């Protein structure tokens, strides 16, 4: 089945919906309205996607009832024979997909995966070097108001003012000066390819561990469309949602060089150091998603994701918007709104009102506060899962241009809403329990 041939999940397919309709109508109503909203919305939030029926089935399975602590062959509860088989299968699929020597599939999220790496590689008060949050980094990489910043001495690298891309020579000079124990390569709002090999050379030169957080690009890595960090980093972490299109969770991967040294330490840091019982229904869903990501259809899907992002970025640029760093190599882009004299918060609100969801986002060297911001972040993973292609990108760019130009009147906004509705009806059935997914 092609990536764009959506399988529609209805209330008849998922029995617990009808159970909730009878037993808990308040929750049922929320589900119903949220499904309607999703079906009537063009989802451009870069971390969003739509999972397959198999992933949904695993998450809603009886595995939810299992209480499981520990690792394979070392459980703290009995009755884990099938659970051991399941976790082993998930680990093998993760290792095979990403070419890793060791995989831990228990992290509740990539945030906890990162924390486990910190516990393994650093003592309290030691130095960490990561991308500045205002330049595309992630909260868990040491933002000043997070737990990471309370426990470690965090230093940040920034992108170049000239081209808004990573300056590796500058990072090397910075690393030599501060001598961090851990360097993080990874971002949540950086649209360009990260040179993991170059980062490893920097880490080796200053005697630091290298953590590669590929949460946003894991699906592209799995499809061979983005350089893999696994051969270069000491440790790799990732979300299992976003571009990988799995359940909300995390994984930790180790390459051949680090597996013998770090695998037991990282496993222990996660459990019992960070987490309690494993979420076996989510691990099952991770296993399903990892198998799906190994199929040729998934690689084709990711190729369309990339093409859609490039087309949309080019079209927005043709409309007069400035695209941060001049374009994108991934599924996401940052749009600078300063030329339109509009903030990210206002743009987010206007677009949501006509059925397009984005998120306000800081741009490099932004002078505005994060909750205001001078830009928006846009991603193409979710809309590609619904079957949107280049023609729809042209239309979406035109809609965004009209809605964010000056102070559009009611007629323009109504027309924009009608265009959004038309596109949504073309790519998913507007049904109370319909979710369009590409399997």
N, C-alpha and C positions, 0 to 999 in steps of 0.2 A: 504494500500500500504506500502511495506517495505521501510525503510529509503533509501535503495540503488537503488530503482527503479526510475531512474531519469525521470522527466517530461521535455521534451525539448521544449524550447520557441523559436519559429522562427519568422521571420519577418512577416509572415502571421498572427501570433497571436497578434502582437502588432502594431496596425494601425499607431501610430504616427511615427514609423520608416519609413514607406513608405511616410508619409507626409514630413518628414525631407529630404528624398531622393530627393523629388521634390523641396522643398522650401529652404532647407539649406544644400546643399551637403557637405559643409565643416564640419559641425557638424556631419552629417551622416557618413562621412568618418572616423572621429575619433571614433564614436561608432563602426563602422564596424571593424576597426583595433584593437580596444581594445577587442572586443569579440573574434576575432581571437587569440589575445595574451593570453587571459584567457583560451581558449580551448586548446592551445598548451603549457600550463605551469602547472607544479606541484606546487600548492600554499601551501607553508609551513609557511607563516607569521601567527603568533599565533592569531592575532586579526581579521583575515579574515574569511569569510564564504560565503555561497551562499543562498540567500533568496528564498522563495517559490513563485509560480505564484500569490498566493493570496496577499502576501506582496507587490509584484511589482504592482499588479493591484490597491491596495489601494493607494500606493504612487503616481500613475499616474492618480488618479481619479479627478473628478470635485471639491472635497473637497479642492484642492489646491487654489480654488478661494475664499474660505471663509475668512473673516476678523473677528476674534474672540478674544476679550480681556476679561479677568476675568475668573471666575469659574462658575460652574453650578448654575443657578438661580441668578447669580450676574454678568451678562454680561454687557459690555459697548456698545453693539450694539444689534439691534433687529434681528429677523429672526433666532434664535438659538435653536428652539425646537428640531430639529433632531440632531444638534450638541451636545446639552445637553445629549440626549439619547446615542450618540456615546461615549462621554467622560465618562459618567457613566458606560457604558459597559466595556470600557477599564480599568477603575479603579477597577471594580468588578472582572474582570479577573485577574488583577495583584494581588489583595488581596487574591483571592482564590488560585492562583498558588503558592504563596509564604507564605501563612498563615499570612498575615499582617492585621492590623486593619485600616490602612489608606494608600492610595496610591496617589501620584501626578504623572500624566503621561505627563505633559507639558514640562519637560526639553528638550531643544534642544540637549543636550548631557549630558553625565555623568559629564563632567567638570563643566557645569553650575549647575547641581544638587549639586555637591560638594560645589560650591561657595555659593549656597543658604543655605546650612547647616552651613558654616562658618559664614555667616551673622546672622544666628539665634542663634548660640551658643557662639560666641565670639565678644568682642569689639576690635577695632583696637589696636594693640600692645600686645594683650594677647598671651599666649603661646600655641603652637601646637606641638604635638609629632607624628611623622609619620615615615614610613620606608624610609631609605636613597635611593635616586634615583639610586645610584651606586650599591645598593644591591637588587634591584627589585622593588622599589617604583615607583610611578607615578608622572609625572610633576605637576599635580594639587594638589599634597599632600604637596607642599611647596618647590619645587626646587628653588634655590636661584635667578634665573632669571625670575621667574613668578610673577604674580600679588599677589598671596597668600603670598609670601615671603616679598613683599613690605608692606603688611598690617598687618602681624602678625609676632611674634617672633617664628621662626620655629626651632625645635630641631628634630634630626633624630636618629632612632635606626637602628642597623646593625645586620646582621646575624652572627652567631658564626664562627670563623675561623676554628674550628675543624670539624664541620659537615655542615656548610653553611646553617643552618636552624635557625629559630627564637629562641632566648634565652629569654624566658619569665621572668625568674628571673632577668636577666640583665635589661630588660625593666622596671620591677617594681622598681628596684633601681634607674634607670634613672628618672622615673616618680616621685618618692618621692623627688628626688633632685630638679627637675625643676618645679613641680606642674603645669602641663599644664591644660588649660581649656578644650581642646579637644584632644583625642587620635584617630588616624586613624589606623584601621586594614584593610589591603588590599594592593594589589600589581599588577604590570603589567608584572613582570618577576620573579615570585617566584613559583617554581613548586611543592611545598608541601602544605599540608592541613594547614590552619590557625585555631588555637584554639580560636574561638570567645568567648567561655565561659570564658576562662582564661583571655582574653583581658578585658572582662567586670569586672572581679574581680579586675584587676589592676586599671581600671578606677574608680570603686567605692571606692577603697582604697585611692585614691588621690583626690576624688571629681571632676572627669572630666566626660565630655560627651564622649561616644564612637560612632564613625562613622565607619561603615563597608562598604567599597567599594568593591562590588563583581562583578565589571564590567566584569572581565575575566572569572568568574566561574558561572555566573548566570544560564546558561543552565544546568550545572552539578547539581547545587542546585535544580533547577526545577525538574530534573529527580531523585532526592533523592540520588545522587551519591557523594555529597560533603556536609558537614555540613552546615546547614542554619544559617546565622547570625541573622535572624529576631527575634528569641526569646531572643537574648542576647544584641544586640546593641541598643542604643537609636534611631539611624537613620541608614538606609541602603540605599545606592545609587547603581545604576547599569547602564551600557550601555544596549541598547536593541539589539545591533548587537553582534558580537563575538560569543560566544557559544550559546547565546539565539537565534541567527539566525533570528533576526528581522531587522527593518530599523535602520538607524543611528539616535540615539536619546538616551534619558535617562529616568529613573524613580526614584522616591524617595518613600521609604517604611518606615512605622512606626509600631512597635509592640504594643501590648495592653498597656504596661506600659507607653509608651511615647506619644501615640496618643492624649490623652486629653491635655497634657501639650504643645506639640510642633506642632501639625498639622496646626493650624491657623498661627502660626509664620512662619513656613517653607513655607507654601503656599504664604504668603505675601512677604517673602524674594525673592521667585522666581518671582512672579508677584505681584506688579510692580517693585520689587526690582532689579531683574536681567534681565528680559525678557519683550518683548512686546507681540504682538499677538501670540496666540497658532498656531502651524502648524497642522491643523486638518487632513490633508492627512497623516501625519506621525503618529499622534495619532491613526488613523484608522489602519494603518499598524502595529502599536504596538499591537492593540487589536487582529488583525489576528494572529500575531506571538505568543502572549500569549495563545491564544486558541490552536494553533498548539503544543505549548510546554506542554500542558496538556494531550496530547494523548499518548497512549502506544508506538506508533512508535517512538516518540521523545525520550523516555527513552531508547529504544533499540539503537537508533542512538548514544546517549551519551555513552552507554556502549561500543560501537565499537570505539568511539573517544578515550576513556580511554585505551582500549586494544591496539589500534594502537599506541598510544603514548608510552606505556610501551614496546611494541615490538620494535619500532623504537629506543628508548633509549637503550635497551639491545643490539640491533644489532650494533649500533654505538659504544657502549662500547666494544663489541667484536672485532670491527675493530681497536681499540686502542685509541679512543677518550675518554676523561674524561667528564662524565656527572656531572654537578654541583649538589651538595648535594647527589650524588650517584644514582639518578633516578628521577622519577616523580610520583605525585599522581593526576595529572591533565592532561589537553590537551596539555601542553607545556613542553619544556625542554630547558635548557641552555647547550651548548656544548663549553667546554674549548678547544681552538685551539692552546694553547702555545706549546704543544708537537709536533705539525706539523710545527712550526716556520712560522705561517701565521697569519695575523691579521683578525679580523672580517670583515673589509672593503674589503680586498682582497678576502676572502672566499665568501662574498656576491656577489661580482662582477663575480667571476669564475662560481658560480652556476647559476647566472642569465643568463650568456652567453650560458649555455646549457639547459636552460628552467626550472630551479628550483628557486623559490623566497623564500628567508629567510631575516631576518634583522640582521645586526651586533648588538651586545649587550655587554655591560659591564658585567663582571663576578665579584663576590664579591672580594673586595680588589684589583681591577684591577688597574694597574699603567698606562694604556694607556688612552688617551682622548676618550670621548664618540663617536666622529666621526671616530675613528680608532677601538677601542675596541679589546678585546682579545677573544671574543666569538661570537656565533650566537645564536639566539632564534628561535626555531622550534615549530610549532604547527600542530595538526592533524585535526582540526575541518573542514576546507575547503575541504581537500582531502577525508575525510570520507563522506562528503555530496555528493561527486561525485562517491562514491561506492568503494573507495580503502579499502583494508583489509590487513591482516597480510602478505600475500604473496607479495603484493606491497611494504609493509614496508621493507621487506628483500631486495628487488631490489633497493629501494631508498637509503637505507643505503650503499649498495655496490657502487652505483653511486657516492654518496657523498664522500665515502672513496677514490675512484679513482681520482676524480676531485681535492680533497684537499690534495693529497699525492705528495710531491715534486713539480716538474714543469712538469705537464703532457703535452705530445706532442699532435699534431693535431689529430693523429689517436685515442688516448684515448678520447679526447674531442668529436670527431665526433661520436664515439661509444656511449658515454654517451648521446649525443643529440638524437641519434636514439632510445635509450632505453626510454628516456623521451617521445619522440613522440609516441612510441608504447604504453606506458601506458596511455597517454592522449587519443589516439584513441580508446582504449578499454573502456574508461569510459565517453566519451562524443563525440558527433558528431562534427566534425570540420567544422562548418557552420558559416557564417557571423553573424547570429543572434541567435546563439544557446547558451543557458545558462543551464547547467545541475543542477537541484535542486531535492531534495529527496522527492517530494510529487507527 
